[in-house]
Amino acid sequence: MIHQEGGPMIQVLPVHSQRRGRIFLPFVDEDPKTAEILTKILFFAEDAKIKDPFILEQIG
């Protein structure tokens, strides 16, 4: 479970594949919101690999 009590929301906006290359999602779900949540969980689980300065500023 991921939960940040009383903190601000972290803004993560998708970049469409034609700008950054294709992204493989290791799961398929009919509900796009579930897929979005799982994507963000996997993304922040590897937070040491994040290079985007805007995101690093928010989580730093």
N, C-alpha and C positions, 0 to 999 in steps of 0.2 A: 504494500500500500504506500502511496506517495501522498504526503499532505504537508503543507506549510501553513501553520496556524498564524493568523494575524499579519501575514506578510503581503507584500504587493504581488500582483500577477506578473509572471514573466512573459514577455511578448516574443513569440516565435512565429514568424510568418513563412509560409512555404515559398520556395523558388521553383518555378515550373521547369520541367525537365529539359526544355530546349535551351535554357540558360546555364544549367549546371551539370548536365549529364543525367543519365537514368539512375534511379534509386531502386534497389531491390528491397521489398518489404517481405520479411520471412513469414508472413501470415496473410490470410485473406479473410475478410469479414464483409458481410453484406451491409452492415451498418457503417457508414463513413465516419461517424463520430467515434465509434470504437476503434477503428483503424487509426484515426488521428491521435487518440489518447495513447494507444499502444506505441505508435511511432515516437511520440514525445517521451514516453517512459524509456524506450530503448535509447533515444538520443541523449537524455540526461544521465542514463546509467554509464555512459562513456564520456562524461563531462571533461575528462582530461584531454580528450581529442578535439574539443570545440575550439575553433579558430576565429569565429566571428566576433569582432570587438564589441558589437552592440549587445550580444548575448552575454559575453564575458563580463561586461560592465554590470549587467543585471544580477548575475549570480556571484560576482566577486565580492 
